[in-house]
Amino acid sequence: MPRKEERIQQYLEETIQALLPVYDGDGSGSLVYTRKNRFRDSRSLPWLVNRLAHYFSLDLAVLRKRSASLLNQKHHLSIPLSPDLILLPVKVRQAALQGETTIAYISLTEIENLQEIKDNPPYKSAILLHGGRVIKSLHGVSSLRERIRQGELVGEDFRSRRKSTAAVTGLDSSELLSALPGCTCFLKDLFTAVVSLAAKAGSF
């Protein structure tokens, strides 16, 4: 297994809590917080998120488009990668140079509490994660609560679509025929013929 896939698998096995952009003396990259460890990854945050989507055999562009439609907005979209990994976009830094990433992704299920910050500008709030880790944000608490609400909406839609897909996939041919509308259109006749041929082929 390629090394980059091994790292992705390790992040997931240890339960991802947050993905943060990094710009320091060692160059740009990402910080990956799991329940067990803190990893410095040399790959950019956008690359890492795309790789996670690829690991789950998901199309990130399609996920974003779905979230944009659900939330009625174009930017700062929650990304559902699995029922237990819904990534919430949170601003955690100011850009020193044009084009630098300022948005981190926090796992919805890993958020334990939110706290207001009044004396540490530009930070306005702190996100408390399970296990005691704290992520400071430039968003206010009210904005973070809205991000959580959006993440819950996107996550509910994601789980609902997975159940629907599983239900259809789990039907055998007779159940699929009974689930079709009671019509006499040629498409239903064609489907019936295909099922019949498949059954005959399987009996040889």
N, C-alpha and C positions, 0 to 999 in steps of 0.2 A: 504494500500500500504506500503511495507517495507520502512524503513527509508532511506536506501541507494538509492532506486528508487526515493524517494521524493527529495533528494539532487540533483540527476542527473537532474530531471525535473526542479528544481529551477534554476540550472546553465543554462539550455537551454532556459528557459523562460526569463531570464535576459540577454541573448545573451553572449555566451562565447567569450572572447577576447584572453585569453592565459591560458595555463596550464604549470606550472613550478614545477620542482623537488625541494624538500626542505630537508636539513639536518642541524638541529639546536639542541639547548638544549632540545627542546620538542620532539625530535626524527625525524625520516624520514617521509616523506609524500609528499603532493602536495599543491601548491597554485593555486587557481582557480580565475582568474580575469574575471569578467563580466562587462558589461557597468555600472552596478549599485553598485556592491560590490566587496570585496576581501574576499575569503574564505580560511581558513586553513583546508585542508582535511587530515585526518590521513592515508588514503590509498595511496599506491605508484602511481606514474604517469603511469606506464605500466598498472596497474590494472584499473585506472580511464579511460584510453583510451579504453581499452577492454570493460569496462562497458558501455561507450558511444556507442560503436559499437553495443553492445548487445541491448541497448535501441532502436536503429534504426533497429533491427532485421538483422544486418549485421554480416558477418563472417570476423573478423579482419585479419585472415591469408589469406583469399581469396583476400581481399582488398590490402594487402601488395604484394601479388604475382602479381596482376594486375598492380600495380604501378611499381613494379620492371621491368616488361616486357615493360611497356610504356616508362620508363625513362632509361632503360638499365643499371640499377645499383642495388646493393643488399642492401645498407644501406642508412639511412637518407631519408626515403621515405615519400612523402606526402600522407596523409590519407584522402580520401573523405568520410564524414559521411552523408552529405546532401548537396544539391546545395548551401546552405549558410554557411556550416561548413566544410571547407577544411583545415585540420591541416598541417601546415608547420613545419618540424623539424628544430630547431635552437639551436646552442650551446650557453648556457648562463652561464656556470660555469666550473671550473676545478675540477676534482675529487680529494678529499682529501684522499680517500681510494679506493682501487681497487674494481670495481664493482658498484661504485656510478653512478647514472644517471646524465649526464651532458647536456642532450638534453631537451629542452622545446618544446611545440607545440603552434604555433601562428595561430590564425584564419586568413586566407587569406583576407577575406572580411573586417576585422577590421583594416588592415594596412592602415595608412594614408600617412606616409612618412618614409624615411630612412635618417639618418644623420651619417656622419663619426665622429669617436672619435679619437683624436690624443694624448690626454694627460691623459688618465686614463687606463693604462694597467692593466690586459690583454684585456680589452674591446676595440673593434675596431669600433663598430657601435652602433647606437641606433635606435630602432624601435618605431616609434610614432604611437600610436593607436588612434582611434576615441575617443574623450572625453578628450584627454590630457595625458593618461597614457603612460609611456615610459618603454621599456624593453631593457636592454643593452645586447649586444651579443659579443661573441668572434670571430664571422665571420666578414669579411670585407663587405662593402656595395656591392661590385660586387658579392660576394658569396650569399648575401641575395637576390639580384635581380635574380640570377639564381634559387634560391629556389622559388621565386614568379613565375617565368616562369614555373617551373616544376609543381607547384601547380595549375596554370591556365590550363596546359595541362591535368593533372589528373582530375580536376574539369570538364573540357569540355567533357572528355571521360565518366565520371560518369553521367552527365546530358544527354548525347547522349544515353547511354544504358538504362537509366530510361524511356526516351521517346519511345525507341524501344519496351521496355517491356510493357509500357502502351498502345501502339498502338496495339500490338498483343492481349493483355488482353481485349481490348475494342471491338474486332471484334466478331460478332455473328457467328453462325455455317455456314451460307450461305456465309458470307464474308470470313471466313477462307477457305472454299472450293474454292472460286474464287481466293484466294491468292496463292493456291497451284500450282505448275508447271503443265502445260498441258501435263500430262503423263498418262499412263494407268497401272502404276506399282501397285502391290498388296497392298502396303502401303496406297495409295490413296483410293483404293477400300475398304480397311479395315476401314479407317477413315470415309468414306461415310456411311458404314454400321453402325458404332458406332453412328454417328450423327442421322441416321434414327431411330435407336432403341431408342435413347434419346428423340427424338421428339415424338415417339409413346407413350413412358412412360409418358411424360409430358401431353399428351392429355387425359389420363384416369381420 
